[in-house]
Amino acid sequence: MIRVYAPDDILEQYEEFRERWNTYYHWGDSESALEDDELQECFPIADTFNGDEFIFKPGDKHGIYVLPRDEDIVYYAGQDLSDVVNFAMLSGKLFDLNEYYNGNPPTQLWIS
């Protein structure tokens, strides 16, 4: 499940998110799509029920990234909400769909 934040919530809480990212999280892995200091330019836009966070970096050609709860790396998630859903549900980095689809998970999810 992905929870998308309302615009008012983003505006009210983004500084709190940035402070928490700066204090508690360090995605210093050389494989990370963003450096730690770049997180201070980002805005939280969504999360998962597991605590993974999706962030938007204004002016960035890629747009949306994910901060996985269980990893010290930032992944590029896509440019729009459908990319985010597909990343979350199909990449295997946040959820294991094999357990839900008896070893035959879908290859594409559609949002309309």
Buried (B, 14 or more C-beta within 10 A) or exposed (E): EBEEBEEEEBEEBBEEBBEEBEEEBEBEEEEBBBEBEBBEBBBBBBBBEEEBBBBBBEEBEBBBBBBBEEBEBBBBBBBEBBBBBBBBBBEEBBBEBEEEEEEEBEEEEEEE
